[in-house]
Amino acid sequence: MEVIARAVVVRDGALLLMRGVTETFWFFPGGHVEAGETPEIALHRELREELGAAATVDARLGELENTWSDGGVAHHEVNHVFVVTLDVRDPVSQEPELVARWHRLEDLDATDARPRALVDLIVPQVGRR
């Protein structure tokens, strides 16, 4: 099982998502919680690494368990989800294999964003804030 810290970053009716340059799907910024880290510490580290940005945690939304299969390999993760505000207005990926982009909340039904359950559960809640 993988333990992941994820950021929900909403600005002006848009959600910030990441994508691998060779991938077709988008995902929430953040990443793996390493040994000895809390999910919040991991989130801050990952956002500095991925986006060169510092973050303020505005709310902890909870945890979301996700399972899927990729090429016949089963995956299982627990996502710790936080609403955050970044210290930069338009973050740019600091990692050459990743792309960051804003997605309008009303367009997310047509966007392959994963885990889908996180989009379906969290985005409507955050969109009302």
C-alpha positions in Angstrom: 0.0 0.0 0.0 1.2 3.5 -0.9 0.6 6.5 1.3 0.1 9.7 -0.6 -0.3 13.4 0.4 -2.5 15.3 -2.1 -3.1 19.0 -2.5 -6.4 20.5 -3.7 -5.5 23.9 -5.0 -8.4 26.0 -6.3 -8.0 29.6 -7.7 -10.6 31.6 -9.6 -12.8 28.6 -10.3 -10.0 26.4 -11.5 -8.2 23.4 -10.0 -4.4 22.9 -10.3 -3.5 19.4 -11.7 -0.3 17.7 -12.7 0.5 15.3 -15.6 3.5 13.3 -16.6 4.7 14.5 -20.0 4.2 11.0 -21.4 0.9 10.4 -19.7 -2.7 11.2 -20.8 -4.2 11.6 -17.3 -4.0 14.4 -14.7 -3.5 14.0 -10.9 -3.5 16.2 -7.8 -0.2 17.7 -6.8 1.7 16.0 -4.0 3.3 12.6 -3.6 4.5 9.8 -1.5 4.8 10.1 2.3 8.3 8.9 3.2 9.3 7.1 6.3 9.3 9.4 9.3 7.1 12.0 7.7 3.6 13.1 8.5 1.3 13.6 5.5 1.4 17.4 6.0 5.2 17.5 6.0 5.3 15.3 2.9 2.9 17.6 1.2 5.0 20.6 1.9 8.1 18.8 0.6 6.4 17.5 -2.5 5.0 21.0 -3.4 8.4 22.5 -3.1 10.0 19.8 -5.2 7.2 19.7 -7.9 6.2 23.4 -8.1 8.9 25.4 -6.3 6.1 26.7 -4.1 5.5 27.0 -0.4 2.0 26.1 0.8 -0.4 27.1 3.5 -2.7 24.3 4.5 -6.2 25.7 4.8 -8.1 22.5 5.6 -7.5 18.8 6.0 -10.3 17.1 4.0 -9.6 13.6 5.1 -8.4 10.4 3.5 -9.5 8.6 0.4 -8.6 5.0 -0.4 -8.0 4.1 -4.0 -7.4 0.8 -5.8 -6.8 0.2 -9.5 -5.0 -2.2 -11.9 -2.4 -1.1 -14.4 -1.1 -3.7 -16.8 -2.4 -6.5 -14.6 -0.6 -5.1 -11.5 -2.9 -4.2 -8.6 -2.3 -0.9 -6.8 -3.6 0.3 -3.5 -3.1 3.8 -2.0 -4.4 5.9 0.8 -4.5 9.6 -0.1 -4.3 12.2 2.6 -6.1 15.3 1.1 -5.5 18.9 2.0 -6.9 22.2 0.7 -3.9 24.5 0.2 -3.0 28.0 -0.9 0.3 28.3 -2.7 2.7 31.3 -2.4 2.9 31.7 -6.2 0.0 32.6 -8.4 0.9 30.5 -11.4 3.1 27.6 -10.4 5.3 26.0 -13.0 6.6 22.4 -12.7 10.1 22.2 -11.5 10.5 18.6 -12.7 11.1 18.1 -16.4 8.8 15.0 -16.4 5.8 16.8 -15.0 3.4 19.5 -16.4 1.2 21.7 -14.2 -2.0 23.3 -15.5 -5.2 24.9 -14.2 -8.5 23.2 -15.1 -11.9 24.9 -14.8 -14.0 23.2 -12.2 -16.9 23.0 -14.7 -14.7 21.2 -17.2 -13.6 18.4 -14.9 -16.2 15.9 -16.1 -14.4 15.8 -19.4 -10.9 15.7 -17.9 -9.2 12.4 -17.1 -8.2 13.3 -13.6 -7.2 10.6 -11.1 -8.1 9.3 -8.7 -11.6 9.9 -10.1 -13.2 9.3 -6.8 -11.2 12.2 -5.4 -12.4 14.5 -8.1 -16.0 13.4 -7.7 -16.0 13.7 -3.9 -13.7 16.6 -3.2 -14.1 19.1 -6.0 -17.8 19.8 -5.5 -17.1 20.4 -1.8 -14.2 22.8 -2.6 -16.1 24.5 -5.3 -18.6 25.7 -2.7 -15.9 27.4 -0.6 
